[in-house]
Protein backbone atom coordinates (compact mmCIF):
# COMPACT_ATOMS: atom_id res chain seq x y z
CA UNK A 1 0.00 0.00 0.00
CA UNK A 2 2.85 2.35 0.87
CA UNK A 3 4.77 1.64 -2.32
CA UNK A 4 1.69 2.34 -4.47
CA UNK A 5 1.11 5.74 -2.85
CA UNK A 6 4.73 6.74 -3.34
CA UNK A 7 4.50 5.91 -7.04
CA UNK A 8 1.36 8.00 -7.45
CA UNK A 9 2.87 11.01 -5.67
CA UNK A 10 5.85 11.19 -8.05
CA UNK A 11 5.41 13.80 -10.85
CA UNK A 12 5.11 12.66 -14.45
CA UNK A 13 8.26 13.29 -16.46
CA UNK A 14 8.87 13.92 -20.14
CA UNK A 15 11.38 11.97 -22.20
CA UNK A 16 14.19 14.39 -21.27
CA UNK A 17 13.43 14.15 -17.54
CA UNK A 18 11.58 17.46 -17.12
CA UNK A 19 8.34 17.38 -15.07
CA UNK A 20 5.35 17.35 -17.39
CA UNK A 21 3.73 20.33 -15.64
CA UNK A 22 6.87 22.45 -16.08
CA UNK A 23 7.16 21.40 -19.71
CA UNK A 24 3.55 22.38 -20.39
CA UNK A 25 4.04 25.77 -18.72
CA UNK A 26 7.13 26.44 -20.86
CA UNK A 27 5.26 25.41 -23.99
CA UNK A 28 2.33 27.70 -23.15
CA UNK A 29 4.74 30.55 -22.39
CA UNK A 30 6.42 30.10 -25.79
CA UNK A 31 3.04 30.09 -27.52
CA UNK A 32 2.03 33.29 -25.71
CA UNK A 33 5.31 35.00 -26.63
CA UNK A 34 4.88 33.89 -30.23
CA UNK A 35 1.35 35.27 -30.27
CA UNK A 36 2.54 38.56 -28.76
CA UNK A 37 5.30 38.71 -31.37
CA UNK A 38 2.73 38.31 -34.14
CA UNK A 39 0.35 40.90 -32.70
CA UNK A 40 2.95 43.50 -31.66
CA UNK A 41 4.06 44.76 -35.13
CA UNK A 42 0.53 45.53 -36.42
CA UNK A 43 -0.37 46.94 -33.00
CA UNK A 44 2.62 49.32 -33.12
CA UNK A 45 1.72 50.18 -36.71
CA UNK A 46 -1.83 51.12 -35.68
CA UNK A 47 -0.59 52.98 -32.61
CA UNK A 48 2.03 55.08 -34.40
CA UNK A 49 0.21 55.76 -37.66
CA UNK A 50 -3.42 55.94 -36.59
CA UNK A 51 -4.18 56.13 -32.86
CA UNK A 52 -1.51 58.69 -31.83
CA UNK A 53 -2.08 61.04 -34.84
CA UNK A 54 -5.87 60.88 -34.41
CA UNK A 55 -5.49 61.52 -30.67
CA UNK A 56 -3.22 64.47 -31.43
CA UNK A 57 -5.78 65.92 -33.85
CA UNK A 58 -8.59 65.47 -31.34
CA UNK A 59 -6.50 67.25 -28.70
CA UNK A 60 -5.83 70.15 -31.06
CA UNK A 61 -9.51 70.36 -31.93
CA UNK A 62 -10.32 71.55 -28.40
CA UNK A 63 -7.05 73.37 -27.61
CA UNK A 64 -7.43 77.16 -27.47
CA UNK A 65 -4.43 77.99 -25.28
CA UNK A 66 -2.44 79.98 -27.83
CA UNK A 67 -4.81 82.94 -27.78
CA UNK A 68 -4.71 82.81 -23.97
CA UNK A 69 -0.93 83.24 -24.05
CA UNK A 70 -1.30 86.19 -26.42
CA UNK A 71 -3.91 88.04 -24.33
CA UNK A 72 -3.57 86.86 -20.71
CA UNK A 73 -4.17 90.28 -19.14
CA UNK A 74 -7.15 91.03 -21.38
CA UNK A 75 -8.84 87.72 -20.58
CA UNK A 76 -8.20 88.21 -16.87
CA UNK A 77 -9.94 91.61 -16.83
CA UNK A 78 -12.69 90.91 -19.37
CA UNK A 79 -14.75 89.15 -16.68
CA UNK A 80 -15.52 92.57 -15.18
CA UNK A 81 -17.08 93.79 -18.44
CA UNK A 82 -20.89 93.79 -18.87
CA UNK A 83 -20.50 92.51 -22.49
CA UNK A 84 -23.10 94.95 -23.79
CA UNK A 85 -21.58 98.44 -23.89
CA UNK A 86 -18.11 99.44 -25.06
CA UNK A 87 -15.44 98.43 -22.47
CA UNK A 88 -13.94 100.97 -20.11
CA UNK A 89 -10.36 102.27 -20.18
CA UNK A 90 -9.06 99.35 -18.05
CA UNK A 91 -9.75 96.77 -20.75
CA UNK A 92 -8.24 98.91 -23.51
CA UNK A 93 -5.23 99.37 -21.25
CA UNK A 94 -4.87 95.58 -20.85
CA UNK A 95 -5.22 94.98 -24.58
CA UNK A 96 -2.49 97.50 -25.34
CA UNK A 97 -0.07 95.71 -22.99
CA UNK A 98 -0.92 92.30 -24.48
CA UNK A 99 -0.40 93.47 -28.05
CA UNK A 100 2.52 95.86 -27.75
CA UNK A 101 4.84 94.46 -25.04
CA UNK A 102 6.74 91.24 -24.35
CA UNK A 103 6.27 91.63 -20.59
CA UNK A 104 3.96 88.61 -20.39
CA UNK A 105 6.79 86.41 -21.67
CA UNK A 106 9.16 87.71 -18.99
CA UNK A 107 6.69 87.38 -16.10
CA UNK A 108 7.24 83.63 -16.20
CA UNK A 109 4.61 82.69 -13.62
CA UNK A 110 1.92 84.69 -15.46
CA UNK A 111 0.83 82.31 -18.22
CA UNK A 112 -2.50 81.74 -19.92
CA UNK A 113 -5.33 83.33 -18.00
CA UNK A 114 -3.67 82.89 -14.59
CA UNK A 115 -2.23 86.39 -14.29
CA UNK A 116 -2.04 89.08 -11.68
CA UNK A 117 -3.24 92.38 -13.20
CA UNK A 118 -1.72 94.29 -10.27
CA UNK A 119 1.80 93.01 -10.99
CA UNK A 120 3.95 96.15 -11.51
CA UNK A 121 5.91 94.28 -14.19
CA UNK A 122 3.14 94.88 -16.71
CA UNK A 123 3.77 98.65 -16.79
CA UNK A 124 7.54 98.59 -17.20
CA UNK A 125 8.60 99.75 -20.65
CA UNK A 126 11.70 98.32 -22.31
CA UNK A 127 13.42 100.90 -24.56
CA UNK A 128 13.67 99.64 -28.12
CA UNK A 129 17.35 100.62 -28.30
CA UNK A 130 18.23 99.70 -24.72
CA UNK A 131 19.36 99.47 -22.06
CA UNK A 132 17.61 96.13 -21.57
CA UNK A 133 18.91 94.57 -18.37
CA UNK A 134 17.54 97.08 -15.87
CA UNK A 135 13.93 97.19 -17.18
CA UNK A 136 13.80 93.39 -17.58
CA UNK A 137 14.90 93.01 -13.96
CA UNK A 138 12.18 95.48 -12.97
CA UNK A 139 9.62 93.35 -14.80
CA UNK A 140 10.82 90.18 -13.10
CA UNK A 141 13.84 90.10 -10.74
CA UNK A 142 14.40 86.36 -11.24
CA UNK A 143 16.20 87.19 -14.51
CA UNK A 144 19.02 88.49 -12.33
CA UNK A 145 19.56 85.02 -10.85
CA UNK A 146 21.97 82.51 -12.37
CA UNK A 147 19.49 79.67 -11.70
CA UNK A 148 17.00 81.22 -14.13
CA UNK A 149 19.51 81.07 -16.98
CA UNK A 150 20.89 77.60 -16.25
CA UNK A 151 18.09 75.61 -17.99
CA UNK A 152 18.59 77.77 -21.10
CA UNK A 153 22.33 77.24 -20.95
CA UNK A 154 21.84 73.49 -20.58
CA UNK A 155 19.88 73.38 -23.84
CA UNK A 156 22.73 75.18 -25.61
CA UNK A 157 25.44 73.08 -23.96
CA UNK A 158 23.76 69.80 -24.92
CA UNK A 159 23.74 70.95 -28.54
CA UNK A 160 27.41 71.97 -28.40
CA UNK A 161 28.44 68.66 -26.79
CA UNK A 162 26.82 66.60 -29.53
CA UNK A 163 29.29 64.42 -31.41
CA UNK A 164 28.58 63.86 -35.08
CA UNK A 165 29.19 65.14 -38.57
CA UNK A 166 29.21 68.84 -39.34
CA UNK A 167 25.75 68.62 -40.89
CA UNK A 168 24.37 66.70 -37.90
CA UNK A 169 25.81 69.22 -35.43
CA UNK A 170 24.31 72.07 -37.44
CA UNK A 171 20.89 70.40 -37.33
CA UNK A 172 21.19 69.78 -33.58
CA UNK A 173 22.08 73.44 -32.99
CA UNK A 174 19.12 74.51 -35.13
CA UNK A 175 16.78 72.34 -33.05
CA UNK A 176 18.29 73.80 -29.87
CA UNK A 177 17.35 77.32 -31.02
CA UNK A 178 13.75 76.21 -31.41
CA UNK A 179 13.90 74.45 -28.04
CA UNK A 180 15.08 77.68 -26.40
CA UNK A 181 12.05 79.53 -27.74
CA UNK A 182 9.64 76.76 -26.77
CA UNK A 183 11.05 77.00 -23.23
CA UNK A 184 10.47 80.76 -23.09
CA UNK A 185 7.23 80.98 -25.09
CA UNK A 186 4.27 78.76 -26.06
CA UNK A 187 5.59 78.62 -29.63
CA UNK A 188 7.11 75.45 -31.10
CA UNK A 189 8.24 76.88 -34.44
CA UNK A 190 10.13 80.04 -33.46
CA UNK A 191 13.91 80.18 -33.03
CA UNK A 192 15.97 82.11 -30.45
CA UNK A 193 19.19 82.36 -32.45
CA UNK A 194 20.60 85.51 -30.80
CA UNK A 195 20.23 84.09 -27.30
CA UNK A 196 21.77 80.81 -28.45
CA UNK A 197 24.81 82.67 -29.76
CA UNK A 198 25.35 84.55 -26.48
CA UNK A 199 24.81 81.54 -24.23
CA UNK A 200 27.53 79.62 -26.09
CA UNK A 201 30.14 81.72 -24.30
CA UNK A 202 28.52 81.93 -20.85
CA UNK A 203 30.49 80.49 -17.91
CA UNK A 204 27.31 79.48 -16.00
CA UNK A 205 28.69 81.18 -12.87
CA UNK A 206 28.27 84.94 -13.21
CA UNK A 207 25.01 86.78 -13.78
CA UNK A 208 24.60 87.52 -17.53
CA UNK A 209 25.43 91.07 -18.58
CA UNK A 210 23.69 93.54 -20.91
CA UNK A 211 24.39 91.66 -24.15
CA UNK A 212 22.52 88.60 -22.86
CA UNK A 213 19.49 90.71 -21.98
CA UNK A 214 19.65 92.39 -25.38
CA UNK A 215 19.62 88.97 -27.09
CA UNK A 216 16.73 87.88 -24.85
CA UNK A 217 14.75 91.00 -25.73
CA UNK A 218 15.39 90.71 -29.48
CA UNK A 219 14.43 87.03 -29.65
CA UNK A 220 11.32 87.47 -27.50
CA UNK A 221 10.27 90.45 -29.61
CA UNK A 222 10.49 88.34 -32.77
CA UNK A 223 8.61 85.50 -31.07
CA UNK A 224 5.96 87.95 -29.86
CA UNK A 225 5.31 89.15 -33.42
CA UNK A 226 4.99 85.55 -34.54
CA UNK A 227 2.63 84.81 -31.65
CA UNK A 228 0.52 87.85 -32.53
CA UNK A 229 0.26 86.64 -36.14
CA UNK A 230 -0.86 83.14 -35.16
CA UNK A 231 -3.29 84.54 -32.59
CA UNK A 232 -4.81 86.91 -35.14
CA UNK A 233 -5.60 83.92 -37.34
CA UNK A 234 -7.52 82.36 -34.45
CA UNK A 235 -9.29 85.66 -33.76
CA UNK A 236 -10.21 86.04 -37.41
CA UNK A 237 -11.75 82.58 -37.33
CA UNK A 238 -14.14 83.78 -34.64
CA UNK A 239 -14.90 87.13 -36.28
CA UNK A 240 -13.61 88.24 -39.69
CA UNK A 241 -11.60 91.45 -39.52
CA UNK A 242 -9.51 90.62 -36.46
CA UNK A 243 -6.40 89.68 -38.43
CA UNK A 244 -6.06 93.04 -40.17
CA UNK A 245 -7.01 94.83 -36.95
CA UNK A 246 -4.27 93.11 -34.95
CA UNK A 247 -1.68 93.61 -37.69
CA UNK A 248 -2.42 97.33 -37.87
CA UNK A 249 -2.67 97.80 -34.10
CA UNK A 250 0.56 96.00 -33.14
CA UNK A 251 2.51 98.51 -35.24
CA UNK A 252 0.76 101.60 -33.92
CA UNK A 253 -0.06 100.90 -30.27
CA UNK A 254 3.65 101.04 -29.43
CA UNK A 255 3.57 104.71 -30.39
CA UNK A 256 1.02 105.51 -27.66
CA UNK A 257 3.07 107.08 -24.89
CA UNK A 258 0.45 107.77 -22.23
CA UNK A 259 -3.20 106.96 -21.46
CA UNK A 260 -6.05 107.19 -22.23
CA UNK A 261 -5.59 104.13 -24.44
CA UNK A 262 -9.28 103.86 -25.33
CA UNK A 263 -9.42 107.02 -27.43
CA UNK A 264 -5.99 106.40 -28.95
CA UNK A 265 -6.82 102.82 -30.02
CA UNK A 266 -10.15 103.83 -31.55
CA UNK A 267 -8.27 106.56 -33.41
CA UNK A 268 -5.85 103.92 -34.73
CA UNK A 269 -8.75 101.79 -35.99
CA UNK A 270 -12.44 102.48 -35.49
CA UNK A 271 -13.11 98.75 -35.11
CA UNK A 272 -11.85 99.04 -31.52
CA UNK A 273 -15.04 100.98 -30.93
CA UNK A 274 -17.20 98.11 -32.26
CA UNK A 275 -18.69 96.11 -29.36
CA UNK A 276 -19.01 93.01 -31.58
CA UNK A 277 -15.21 92.60 -31.72
CA UNK A 278 -14.93 92.70 -27.93
CA UNK A 279 -17.84 90.28 -27.55
CA UNK A 280 -16.06 87.75 -29.77
CA UNK A 281 -13.14 87.73 -27.31
CA UNK A 282 -15.34 86.30 -24.54
CA UNK A 283 -15.84 83.08 -26.51
CA UNK A 284 -12.07 82.48 -26.65
CA UNK A 285 -11.38 83.14 -22.98
CA UNK A 286 -11.26 79.47 -21.94
CA UNK A 287 -8.09 77.51 -22.80
CA UNK A 288 -10.20 74.61 -24.10
CA UNK A 289 -13.23 74.94 -26.35
CA UNK A 290 -15.82 72.91 -28.23
CA UNK A 291 -16.34 75.79 -30.65
CA UNK A 292 -14.64 74.03 -33.55
CA UNK A 293 -17.07 71.13 -33.31
CA UNK A 294 -20.02 73.53 -33.10
CA UNK A 295 -18.78 75.26 -36.23
CA UNK A 296 -19.05 71.95 -38.11
CA UNK A 297 -22.81 72.19 -37.55
CA UNK A 298 -23.09 75.93 -38.34
CA UNK A 299 -23.34 76.84 -34.66
CA UNK A 300 -21.22 78.98 -32.37
CA UNK A 301 -21.09 80.46 -28.87
CA UNK A 302 -22.34 83.98 -28.30
CA UNK A 303 -20.97 86.41 -25.70
CA UNK A 304 -23.08 84.65 -23.03
CA UNK A 305 -21.70 81.24 -24.02
CA UNK A 306 -25.09 80.24 -25.43
CA UNK A 307 -25.15 78.13 -28.60
CA UNK A 308 -26.53 80.13 -31.54
CA UNK A 309 -26.56 79.83 -35.33
CA UNK A 310 -23.73 81.21 -37.44
CA UNK A 311 -24.49 84.22 -39.67
CA UNK A 312 -26.24 83.28 -42.92
CA UNK A 313 -23.13 83.79 -45.04
CA UNK A 314 -21.21 81.23 -42.93
CA UNK A 315 -23.88 78.51 -42.80
CA UNK A 316 -22.38 76.00 -45.22
CA UNK A 317 -21.48 72.86 -43.27
CA UNK A 318 -24.98 71.51 -42.53
CA UNK A 319 -25.81 71.81 -46.23
CA UNK A 320 -22.62 69.88 -47.06
CA UNK A 321 -23.49 67.23 -44.46
CA UNK A 322 -26.92 66.69 -46.07
CA UNK A 323 -25.43 66.58 -49.57
CA UNK A 324 -22.85 64.03 -48.45
CA UNK A 325 -25.45 61.83 -46.77
CA UNK A 326 -27.78 62.06 -49.78
CA UNK A 327 -25.01 61.15 -52.21
CA UNK A 328 -23.90 58.28 -49.95
CA UNK A 329 -27.47 56.95 -49.86
CA UNK A 330 -27.79 57.14 -53.67
CA UNK A 331 -24.46 55.35 -54.17
CA UNK A 332 -25.41 52.66 -51.61
CA UNK A 333 -28.77 52.02 -53.28
CA UNK A 334 -27.11 51.91 -56.70
CA UNK A 335 -24.57 49.37 -55.45
CA UNK A 336 -27.35 47.20 -54.02
CA UNK A 337 -29.32 47.30 -57.28
CA UNK A 338 -26.23 46.30 -59.25
CA UNK A 339 -24.83 43.82 -56.73
CA UNK A 340 -27.74 41.40 -56.38
CA UNK A 341 -28.25 40.70 -60.13
CA UNK A 342 -24.48 40.43 -60.60
CA UNK A 343 -24.16 37.99 -57.68
CA UNK A 344 -27.03 35.91 -59.09
CA UNK A 345 -25.35 35.75 -62.51
CA UNK A 346 -21.99 34.83 -60.97
CA UNK A 347 -23.65 31.97 -59.10
CA UNK A 348 -25.73 30.60 -62.00
CA UNK A 349 -23.73 31.22 -65.20
CA UNK A 350 -21.35 28.59 -66.54
CA UNK A 351 -17.82 28.83 -65.21
CA UNK A 352 -16.27 30.33 -68.37
CA UNK A 353 -18.84 33.15 -68.40
CA UNK A 354 -18.82 33.73 -64.63
CA UNK A 355 -15.01 34.09 -64.65
CA UNK A 356 -15.25 36.70 -67.40
CA UNK A 357 -17.95 38.53 -65.45
CA UNK A 358 -15.79 38.44 -62.30
CA UNK A 359 -12.93 40.03 -64.26
CA UNK A 360 -15.29 42.80 -65.38
CA UNK A 361 -16.38 43.35 -61.77
CA UNK A 362 -12.79 43.54 -60.49
CA UNK A 363 -11.46 45.65 -63.36
CA UNK A 364 -12.49 49.04 -61.81
CA UNK A 365 -10.55 48.18 -58.64
CA UNK A 366 -7.38 47.49 -60.63
CA UNK A 367 -7.59 50.67 -62.67
GIHU-V76828 format. One record per pair of residues at least 12 apart in sequence whose C-alpha atoms are under 10 Angstrom apart, sorted by the first residue. I is the first residue (numbers start at 1). J is the second residue. D is the distance in whole Angstrom. If there is no record, write none. Layout:
[[I:J:D] [I:J:D]]
//
This chain:
[[59:288:9] [60:288:9] [60:289:10] [60:292:10] [61:288:9] [61:289:8] [61:290:8] [61:291:9] [61:292:7] [61:293:8] [62:287:8] [62:288:5] [62:289:5] [62:290:6] [62:291:8] [62:292:7] [62:293:8] [63:286:9] [63:287:6] [63:288:5] [63:289:6] [63:290:9] [63:292:10] [64:231:10] [64:234:9] [64:284:7] [64:285:8] [64:286:7] [64:287:5] [64:288:5] [64:289:6] [64:290:9] [64:291:10] [64:292:10] [65:111:10] [65:112:7] [65:113:9] [65:186:9] [65:231:10] [65:284:9] [65:285:9] [65:286:8] [65:287:4] [65:288:7] [65:289:9] [66:112:8] [66:186:7] [66:187:8] [66:227:8] [66:228:10] [66:230:8] [66:231:7] [66:234:9] [66:287:8] [67:112:8] [67:113:10] [67:227:9] [67:228:9] [67:230:8] [67:231:5] [67:232:8] [67:233:10] [67:234:7] [67:235:8] [67:281:10] [67:284:7] [67:285:8] [67:286:9] [67:287:8] [68:111:8] [68:112:5] [68:113:6] [68:114:9] [68:231:9] [68:284:8] [68:285:7] [68:286:8] [68:287:6] [68:288:10] [69:98:9] [69:104:8] [69:105:9] [69:110:9] [69:111:6] [69:112:5] [69:113:7] [69:114:10] [69:185:9] [69:186:7] [69:187:10] [69:227:9] [69:228:10] [69:231:9] [69:287:9] [70:95:10] [70:98:6] [70:99:8] [70:102:10] [70:104:8] [70:105:9] [70:111:9] [70:112:8] [70:113:10] [70:186:9] [70:224:8] [70:227:7] [70:228:7] [70:229:10] [70:230:9] [70:231:7] [70:232:9] [71:94:8] [71:95:7] [71:96:10] [71:97:9] [71:98:5] [71:99:7] [71:104:9] [71:111:10] [71:112:8] [71:113:8] [71:228:9] [71:231:9] [71:281:10] [71:285:9] [72:94:9] [72:95:9] [72:97:10] [72:98:7] [72:104:8] [72:110:8] [72:111:7] [72:112:5] [72:113:5] [72:114:7] [72:115:7] [72:116:9] [72:117:9] [72:285:9] [73:91:9] [73:93:9] [73:94:6] [73:95:7] [73:96:10] [73:97:8] [73:98:7] [73:104:8] [73:110:9] [73:111:9] [73:112:9] [73:113:7] [73:114:9] [73:115:7] [73:116:8] [73:117:6] [73:122:9] [74:90:9] [74:91:6] [74:92:8] [74:93:9] [74:94:5] [74:95:5] [74:96:9] [74:97:9] [74:98:7] [74:99:10] [74:113:9] [74:115:10] [74:117:9] [74:281:9] [74:282:10] [74:285:9] [75:91:9] [75:94:9] [75:95:9] [75:98:10] [75:112:9] [75:113:6] [75:114:9] [75:115:9] [75:281:8] [75:282:8] [75:284:9] [75:285:6] [75:286:9] [76:91:10] [76:94:9] [76:112:9] [76:113:6] [76:114:7] [76:115:7] [76:116:8] [76:117:7] [76:285:9] [77:90:8] [77:91:6] [77:94:8] [77:95:10] [77:113:10] [77:115:10] [77:116:10] [77:117:8] [78:90:9] [78:91:7] [78:94:9] [78:95:10] [78:278:9] [78:279:10] [78:281:9] [78:282:7] [78:285:9] [79:91:10] [79:282:8] [79:285:9] [81:278:10] [81:279:10] [81:282:10] [82:279:10] [83:275:8] [83:276:9] [83:278:8] [83:279:6] [83:280:10] [83:282:8] [83:303:7] [83:304:8] [84:275:7] [84:276:9] [84:278:9] [84:279:8] [84:303:9] [85:273:10] [85:274:9] [85:275:7] [85:276:10] [85:278:10] [85:279:10] [86:262:10] [86:272:9] [86:273:7] [86:274:7] [86:275:5] [86:276:9] [86:277:10] [86:278:8] [86:279:9] [87:262:9] [87:272:10] [87:273:9] [87:274:10] [87:275:8] [87:278:8] [87:279:10] [88:261:10] [88:262:8] [89:259:9] [89:260:7] [89:261:7] [89:262:6] [89:263:9] [90:260:9] [90:261:9] [90:262:9] [91:261:9] [91:262:8] [91:278:10] [92:259:10] [92:260:9] [92:261:6] [92:262:5] [92:263:9] [92:264:10] [92:265:8] [92:266:10] [92:272:9] [93:259:8] [93:260:8] [93:261:6] [93:262:7] [93:265:10] [94:117:8] [94:122:9] [94:261:9] [95:253:10] [95:261:9] [95:262:10] [95:265:10] [96:249:9] [96:250:9] [96:253:6] [96:254:8] [96:256:9] [96:261:7] [96:262:9] [96:265:8] [97:122:7] [97:123:8] [97:124:10] [97:125:10] [97:253:9] [97:254:9] [98:122:9] [98:224:10] [98:228:9] [98:250:10] [99:224:9] [99:225:9] [99:227:10] [99:228:7] [99:246:8] [99:247:10] [99:249:8] [99:250:6] [99:251:9] [99:253:8] [99:254:9] [100:221:10] [100:224:9] [100:225:9] [100:228:10] [100:249:8] [100:250:6] [100:251:8] [100:252:9] [100:253:6] [100:254:6] [100:255:9] [100:256:10] [101:122:9] [101:123:9] [101:124:9] [101:125:8] [101:126:8] [101:220:10] [101:221:8] [101:224:8] [101:225:10] [101:250:9] [101:253:10] [101:254:8] [102:122:9] [102:125:9] [102:126:9] [102:217:8] [102:220:7] [102:221:6] [102:222:10] [102:223:9] [102:224:6] [102:225:9] [103:121:7] [103:122:6] [103:123:8] [103:124:8] [103:125:8] [103:126:9] [103:136:8] [103:139:7] [103:140:9] [103:217:10] [103:220:10] [103:221:10] [103:224:10] [104:121:9] [104:122:7] [104:139:9] [104:185:10] [104:224:10] [105:184:7] [105:185:6] [105:186:9] [105:220:7] [105:221:10] [105:223:10] [105:224:8] [106:121:9] [106:122:10] [106:136:7] [106:137:9] [106:139:7] [106:140:7] [106:141:10] [106:142:9] [106:143:8] [106:184:8] [106:185:9] [106:216:10] [106:217:9] [106:220:9] [107:119:9] [107:121:7] [107:122:8] [107:136:9] [107:139:7] [107:140:6] [107:141:9] [107:142:9] [107:143:10] [108:140:8] [108:142:9] [108:143:10] [108:184:8] [108:185:9] [109:140:10] [111:185:9] [111:186:9] [112:186:10] [112:285:9] [112:286:9] [112:287:8] [113:285:8] [113:286:8] [113:287:8] [119:139:9] [119:140:10] [120:138:8] [120:139:7] [120:140:9] [121:135:9] [121:136:9] [121:137:9] [121:138:6] [121:139:4] [121:140:6] [121:141:10] [122:138:10] [122:139:7] [122:140:10] [123:138:10] [123:139:8] [124:136:8] [124:137:10] [124:138:7] [124:139:6] [124:140:10] [125:138:9] [125:139:9] [126:138:10] [126:139:9] [126:217:9] [128:214:10] [128:217:9] [128:218:9] [128:221:10] [129:214:9] [130:210:9] [130:213:9] [130:214:7] [130:217:9] [131:210:7] [131:211:10] [131:213:9] [131:214:8] [132:209:10] [132:210:7] [132:211:9] [132:212:9] [132:213:6] [132:214:6] [132:215:9] [132:216:9] [132:217:7] [132:218:10] [133:208:9] [133:209:7] [133:210:6] [133:211:8] [133:212:8] [133:213:5] [133:214:7] [133:216:10] [133:217:9] [134:210:9] [134:213:9] [135:213:10] [136:213:8] [136:214:10] [136:216:10] [136:217:9] [137:213:10] [143:207:9] [143:208:9] [143:213:9] [144:206:10] [144:207:6] [144:208:8] [144:209:9] [144:213:10] [145:206:9] [145:207:6] [145:208:9] [146:204:7] [146:205:7] [146:206:7] [146:207:5] [146:208:8] [147:204:9] [147:205:9] [147:207:9] [148:207:10] [149:199:9] [149:202:10] [149:204:8] [149:207:9] [149:208:8] [150:199:10] [150:202:10] [150:204:7] [150:205:9] [151:180:9] [151:183:9] [152:176:10] [152:179:9] [152:180:6] [152:181:9] [152:183:8] [152:184:9] [152:195:9] [152:196:9] [152:199:8] [153:180:9] [153:195:10] [153:196:8] [153:198:10] [153:199:6] [153:200:8] [153:201:10] [153:202:8] [153:203:9] [153:204:7] [154:176:10] [154:180:10] [154:199:9] [154:204:9] [155:173:9] [155:175:10] [155:176:6] [155:177:9] [155:179:7] [155:180:7] [155:183:10] [155:196:9] [155:199:10] [156:172:10] [156:173:8] [156:175:10] [156:176:6] [156:177:8] [156:179:9] [156:180:8] [156:195:9] [156:196:6] [156:197:9] [156:198:10] [156:199:7] [156:200:7] [156:201:10] [157:173:10] [157:176:9] [157:196:10] [157:199:8] [157:200:7] [157:201:10] [157:202:10] [158:172:9] [158:173:9] [158:176:8] [159:171:9] [159:172:6] [159:173:5] [159:174:9] [159:175:8] [159:176:6] [159:177:9] [159:200:10] [160:172:8] [160:173:7] [160:176:9] [160:200:8] [173:193:9] [173:196:9] [174:191:8] [174:192:9] [174:193:8] [174:196:10] [175:189:10] [175:191:8] [176:191:8] [176:192:9] [176:193:9] [176:196:8] [177:189:10] [177:190:8] [177:191:5] [177:192:5] [177:193:6] [177:194:9] [177:195:8] [177:196:6] [177:197:9] [178:190:6] [178:191:4] [178:192:6] [178:193:8] [178:196:10] [179:191:8] [179:192:8] [180:192:6] [180:193:9] [180:195:8] [180:196:8] [180:219:10] [181:193:9] [181:195:9] [181:196:10] [181:216:10] [181:219:8] [181:220:8] [181:223:8] [182:223:10] [184:216:10] [184:219:10] [184:220:8] [184:223:9] [185:220:8] [185:223:8] [185:224:9] [185:227:9] [186:223:9] [186:227:8] [187:223:8] [187:224:9] [187:226:9] [187:227:7] [187:230:10] [189:223:9] [189:226:9] [190:219:9] [190:220:10] [190:222:8] [190:223:6] [190:224:10] [190:226:8] [190:227:9] [191:219:8] [191:220:10] [191:222:9] [191:223:8] [192:215:8] [192:216:8] [192:218:9] [192:219:5] [192:220:8] [192:222:9] [192:223:8] [193:215:9] [193:216:10] [193:218:10] [193:219:7] [194:211:10] [194:212:9] [194:214:9] [194:215:5] [194:216:7] [194:217:9] [194:218:7] [194:219:6] [195:211:9] [195:212:7] [195:213:9] [195:214:9] [195:215:5] [195:216:6] [195:217:9] [195:218:8] [195:219:7] [195:220:10] [196:212:10] [196:215:9] [196:216:9] [196:219:10] [197:212:9] [197:215:9] [198:211:8] [198:212:6] [198:213:10] [198:214:10] [198:215:7] [198:216:9] [199:212:8] [199:215:10] [225:247:9] [225:250:8] [225:251:10] [228:243:9] [228:246:8] [228:247:8] [228:250:8] [229:243:8] [229:244:10] [229:246:8] [229:247:7] [229:250:10] [230:243:9] [231:243:8] [231:246:9] [232:244:8] [232:245:8] [232:246:6] [232:247:8] [233:246:10] [234:284:9] [235:277:9] [235:280:8] [235:281:8] [235:284:8] [236:280:10] [237:292:10] [238:277:9] [238:280:7] [238:281:8] [238:283:8] [238:284:8] [238:291:9] [238:292:10] [238:295:10] [238:300:9] [238:301:10] [239:276:9] [239:277:7] [239:279:10] [239:280:7] [239:281:9] [240:277:9] [241:271:9] [241:277:9] [242:271:9] [242:277:8] [242:280:10] [245:268:9] [245:269:7] [245:270:9] [245:271:7] [245:272:8] [245:277:10] [246:269:10] [248:268:8] [248:269:8] [249:265:8] [249:266:10] [249:268:7] [249:269:8] [249:272:10] [251:268:10] [252:264:10] [252:265:9] [252:268:7] [252:269:10] [253:265:7] [253:268:8] [256:268:10] [276:303:9] [278:303:9] [279:302:8] [279:303:5] [279:304:9] [280:301:9] [280:302:7] [280:303:7] [281:302:10] [281:303:8] [282:301:9] [282:302:8] [282:303:6] [282:304:8] [282:305:8] [283:300:9] [283:301:6] [283:302:7] [283:303:6] [283:304:8] [283:305:7] [283:306:10] [284:301:10] [284:303:10] [289:301:10] [291:307:9] [294:307:8] [294:308:9] [294:309:9] [294:310:10] [295:309:9] [295:310:8] [295:314:9] [295:315:9] [295:316:10] [295:317:8] [295:318:10] [296:315:9] [296:316:9] [296:317:6] [296:318:7] [296:320:10] [296:321:9] [297:309:9] [297:310:9] [297:315:8] [297:316:9] [297:317:6] [297:318:5] [297:319:9] [297:320:10] [297:321:9] [298:310:5] [298:311:9] [298:312:9] [298:314:7] [298:315:5] [298:316:7] [298:317:6] [298:318:6] [298:319:9] [299:311:9] [299:314:10] [299:315:8] [299:317:10] [299:318:10] [339:361:10] [342:354:10] [342:357:8] [342:358:9] [342:361:9] [343:357:10] [343:358:10] [345:357:8] [345:358:10] [346:358:7]]
//
